[in-house]
Amino acid sequence: MNHKMKPYSLDFREKIVSAIEKDDSSVRKVALRFGVGKNFVQKLVTQKRTQGHLLDNIPSSVRLNYF
């Protein structure tokens, strides 16, 4: 059996990044607070900084309509 997890919601991703940016908290503390891995938190922070969004695996046509 191959069970694929659903991606985290955009709202949840934004809360994680906001906790890093606004609360000036460490990646480790935010990961523990939200029950996710440190690598995931770092990935989100890097993605937001480099790509300007937190959308994941969404076609560019949909992404254009989001903004």
C-alpha positions as CSV (number, residue, x, y, z in Angstrom):
1,M,0.0,0.0,0.0
2,N,1.3,3.4,-1.0
3,H,-0.5,6.1,1.0
4,K,0.3,9.6,-0.1
5,M,-0.3,12.4,2.4
6,K,-2.3,15.4,1.4
7,P,-0.4,18.6,1.2
8,Y,-0.7,21.0,4.1
9,S,-3.2,23.9,3.5
10,L,-2.0,27.2,2.3
11,D,-3.4,28.8,5.5
12,F,-1.3,26.4,7.6
13,R,1.8,27.1,5.6
14,E,1.3,30.8,6.0
15,K,0.9,30.5,9.8
16,I,4.2,28.6,10.0
17,V,6.1,31.3,8.0
18,S,4.4,34.1,9.9
19,A,5.5,32.5,13.2
20,I,9.1,32.7,11.9
21,E,8.8,36.2,10.5
22,K,6.6,38.0,13.1
23,D,7.4,36.1,16.3
24,D,11.2,36.0,15.5
25,S,11.2,32.4,16.6
26,S,13.6,29.7,15.6
27,V,12.9,27.0,13.0
28,R,13.2,24.4,15.7
29,K,10.7,26.0,18.0
30,V,8.2,26.6,15.2
31,A,8.5,23.0,14.0
32,L,7.8,21.8,17.5
33,R,4.9,24.2,17.9
34,F,3.2,23.1,14.7
35,G,4.2,19.5,14.8
36,V,6.1,19.4,11.6
37,G,9.8,18.8,10.7
38,K,12.5,21.4,10.8
39,N,13.3,20.7,7.2
40,F,9.7,21.5,6.2
41,V,9.8,24.8,8.0
42,Q,13.1,25.7,6.4
43,K,11.7,24.7,3.0
44,L,8.7,27.0,3.5
45,V,10.8,30.0,4.6
46,T,13.2,29.5,1.7
47,Q,10.3,29.1,-0.8
48,K,8.6,32.3,0.4
49,R,11.9,34.2,0.2
50,T,12.9,33.0,-3.3
51,Q,9.5,32.4,-5.0
52,G,7.3,34.9,-3.1
53,H,4.6,32.4,-2.4
54,L,3.8,29.2,-0.5
55,L,1.8,27.4,-3.1
56,D,2.9,23.8,-3.7
57,N,2.4,21.7,-6.9
58,I,-0.2,24.0,-8.3
59,P,-0.2,24.6,-12.1
60,S,1.0,28.1,-13.1
61,S,-2.4,29.0,-14.6
62,V,-4.0,28.5,-11.2
63,R,-1.2,30.3,-9.5
64,L,-1.6,33.3,-11.7
65,N,-5.3,33.6,-10.8
66,Y,-4.4,33.3,-7.1
67,F,-2.4,36.6,-7.1
